[in-house]
Amino acid sequence: MDDEELDELEQQEEHSGKKPKKLHILRSTFAMLTTIALVAAGLLAFIYRDYLTEDGLRSIFSRDEATDSGGEPFTYENGSNQTFALAGDGLAVASGSGIQLLDQNGIEIFSRVTSMENPAVSASRSLALFYDVGGTICVAAGFDGEWRHIDAGKGIISASVNASGYFTVISEESGSRGLVHVYDSQCRELYRWYAGTGWPVKAIISPDNRRLAVLCVTDEGSAIVLFRLDSEEEQARIEYPGKLLFDMCFISSERLCAIGEDVVCFSGTDGTEVSRYDFAGQHLISYDLGGSGFAALYVSPYRTGGGTLLTLDADGNVLGSTEPEGEISSLSASGRQLLAVTAGGLSLYSQDLKLQQADEALITAKSALLRPKGDVLLLSSYFAQLYNF
C-alpha cells in the first residue's frame, strides 16, 4: 500500500470514529536486507505457487445437473493474484485490487479498494489480516465491523493470527535480520523480538496466547525459537541443520509441526525434538496444517501426475495413507476431516484417510475450502459456491 492509500485508510478510520494506532519503530533507516528479501521471495513463491497467477484460482464449474447447494453464491471482486482464507465459516479474500471479509452467509462485512503486488491473507474465526508482502501496512478486520491498520514501518514478510485473534507481523528491520511484532485481539502491541541469528519467516502464537514460536532460516538451515510473552529471554531453540523449513503450526497446545520441502518436523514447546517424517526423493505438491491434531501432505515422485496422500498425528506417526485416482489440485483440512479436489471431483476423508463422501461427477474445481460446519466453498474468480455432500 502506498502513502495515498495509507492516508485514505486514516481518513476512513477518523470518519468511523476510530483513531489509527501509531506504532513506533525503534530503528528507522531505509536500508533493505537483501538476504531477507530473497529468502522471503523464494519461500512465498513455493507456499503460494498455485496462487501467483491470475488463473491460479480460476475454477471451472460444470453444472450439467442440479447441485446440492447450501445457498446463494458468495460473490466478491476479481483481481490479480487472488488468495483466500477461511475466516470461521466466512471467507477472507485478497487480490491485487482489493480486500474483502464475508460472513458465513456471504454478506460483506468489510471491504477496501487498494493496490497490492503480492496480496496475502491470514484469518481465524474472529479476525482477518490482509497485507501486501513487501509492503508496510497490515489491515486487521473483524466480524464486528471494526478494523485497524498496522504500520510495520518496513517491508512485511508474513503475518499470522491464532484462533483467539492474537497475531504476529514479521517485517524487515535495519540492524537485525528481521523484527517480529506480537499483537492482542484489540491490535495492541504486546511484544517485539529483533532477530539476530536467523531470518524469521513465520511467527505464531500458542492457543493459550502465552507463547511465541518463530521459524527462522539460518546460515546452517532452519531453527525454531521459543519465547514466553511475559519474558524477554529466549526459552528454547531447536536447530535443523541442512533443512529449509518454511511453514509451521501448533498442531496441539504443546506440540509444534514445521514443514519443509522434504521433511515434516515435530517438536515440543519445551524445545525438544519429538520426531521427523522424511519424504526425501519425493516432491511436496500440496499440504494443509489446518486440521485438528493432524497434518496432511500430498507428495509425488514427479512434479505432476499422481501421488500419495498421507496424514500425520502430533507425534509424527502416520495416521493414514492413500493413492487417490487423479492428481490432487487442492487440500483443505478442518476439524478432523480433510477435503481433496481432483480432476474427478471432491473427496472427503477422516483424519486417518477413510473415505467418507465423494462426488466424482458434479464439478471440476481447482480449489475448495472445507468449512468448520462441514460444507464446502468451491472457489472461482468471482464467487464461491456452497456445496453439501
C-alpha positions, 0 to 999 in steps of 0.5 A, spaced: 500 500 500 502 506 498 502 513 502 495 515 498 492 509 500 495 509 507 492 516 508 485 514 505 485 508 510 486 514 516 481 518 513 476 512 513 478 510 520 477 518 523 470 518 519 468 511 523 470 514 529 476 510 530 483 513 531 489 509 527 494 506 532 501 509 531 506 504 532 513 506 533 519 503 530 525 503 534 530 503 528 528 507 522 533 507 516 531 505 509 536 500 508 533 493 505 536 486 507 537 483 501 538 476 504 531 477 507 528 479 501 530 473 497 529 468 502 522 471 503 521 471 495 523 464 494 519 461 500 512 465 498 513 463 491 513 455 493 507 456 499 503 460 494 505 457 487 498 455 485 496 462 487 501 467 483 497 467 477 491 470 475 488 463 473 491 460 479 484 460 482 480 460 476 475 454 477 471 451 472 464 449 474 460 444 470 453 444 472 450 439 467 445 437 473 442 440 479 447 441 485 446 440 492 447 447 494 447 450 501 445 457 498 446 463 494 453 464 491 458 468 495 460 473 490 466 478 491 471 482 486 476 479 481 483 481 481 490 479 480 493 474 484 487 472 488 488 468 495 483 466 500 482 464 507 477 461 511 475 466 516 470 461 521 465 459 516 466 466 512 471 467 507 477 472 507 479 474 500 485 478 497 487 480 490 491 485 487 485 490 487 482 489 493 480 486 500 474 483 502 471 479 509 464 475 508 460 472 513 458 465 513 452 467 509 456 471 504 454 478 506 460 483 506 462 485 512 468 489 510 471 491 504 477 496 501 479 498 494 487 498 494 493 496 490 497 490 492 503 486 488 503 480 492 496 480 496 496 475 502 491 473 507 491 470 514 484 469 518 481 465 524 474 465 526 474 472 529 479 476 525 482 477 518 489 480 516 490 482 509 497 485 507 501 486 501 508 482 502 513 487 501 509 492 503 508 496 510 501 496 512 497 490 515 489 491 515 486 487 521 478 486 520 473 483 524 466 480 524 464 486 528 465 491 523 471 494 526 478 494 523 485 497 524 491 498 520 498 496 522 504 500 520 510 495 520 514 501 518 518 496 513 517 491 508 512 485 511 514 478 510 508 474 513 503 475 518 499 470 522 493 470 527 491 464 532 484 462 533 483 467 539 485 473 534 492 474 537 497 475 531 504 476 529 507 481 523 514 479 521 517 485 517 524 487 515 528 491 520 535 495 519 540 492 524 537 485 525 535 480 520 528 481 521 523 484 527 517 480 529 511 484 532 506 480 537 499 483 537 492 482 542 485 481 539 484 489 540 491 490 535 495 492 541 502 491 541 504 486 546 511 484 544 517 485 539 523 480 538 529 483 533 532 477 530 539 476 530 541 469 528 536 467 523 531 470 518 524 469 521 519 467 516 513 465 520 511 467 527 505 464 531 502 464 537 500 458 542 492 457 543 493 459 550 496 466 547 502 465 552 507 463 547 511 465 541 514 460 536 518 463 530 521 459 524 527 462 522 532 460 516 539 460 518 546 460 515 546 452 517 538 451 515 532 452 519 531 453 527 525 454 531 525 459 537 521 459 543 519 465 547 514 466 553 510 473 552 511 475 559 519 474 558 524 477 554 529 471 554 529 466 549 526 459 552 528 454 547 531 453 540 531 447 536 536 447 530 535 443 523 541 443 520 541 442 512 533 443 512 529 449 509 523 449 513 518 454 511 511 453 514 509 451 521 503 450 526 501 448 533 498 442 531 496 441 539 497 446 545 504 443 546 506 440 540 509 444 534 509 441 526 514 445 521 514 443 514 519 443 509 520 441 502 522 434 504 521 433 511 515 434 516 518 436 523 515 435 530 517 438 536 515 440 543 514 447 546 519 445 551 524 445 545 525 438 544 525 434 538 519 429 538 520 426 531 521 427 523 517 424 517 522 424 511 519 424 504 526 425 501 526 423 493 519 425 493 516 432 491 511 436 496 505 438 491 500 440 496 499 440 504 494 443 509 496 444 517 489 446 518 486 440 521 485 438 528 491 434 531 493 432 524 497 434 518 496 432 511 501 432 505 500 430 498 507 428 495 509 425 488 515 422 485 514 427 479 512 434 479 505 432 476 501 426 475 499 422 481 501 421 488 500 419 495 496 422 500 498 421 507 496 424 514 500 425 520 498 425 528 502 430 533 507 425 534 509 424 527 506 417 526 502 416 520 495 416 521 493 414 514 495 413 507 492 413 500 493 413 492 487 417 490 485 416 482 487 423 479 492 428 481 490 432 487 489 440 485 487 442 492 487 440 500 483 443 505 483 440 512 478 442 518 476 439 524 478 432 523 476 431 516 480 433 510 477 435 503 481 433 496 479 436 489 481 432 483 480 432 476 474 427 478 471 431 483 471 432 491 473 427 496 472 427 503 476 423 508 477 422 516 483 424 519 486 417 518 484 417 510 477 413 510 473 415 505 467 418 507 463 422 501 465 423 494 462 426 488 466 424 482 461 427 477 458 434 479 464 439 478 471 440 476 474 445 481 481 447 482 480 449 489 475 448 495 475 450 502 472 445 507 468 449 512 468 448 520 460 446 519 462 441 514 460 444 507 464 446 502 466 453 498 468 451 491 472 457 489 472 461 482 474 468 480 468 471 482 464 467 487 464 461 491 459 456 491 456 452 497 456 445 496 453 439 501 455 432 500 
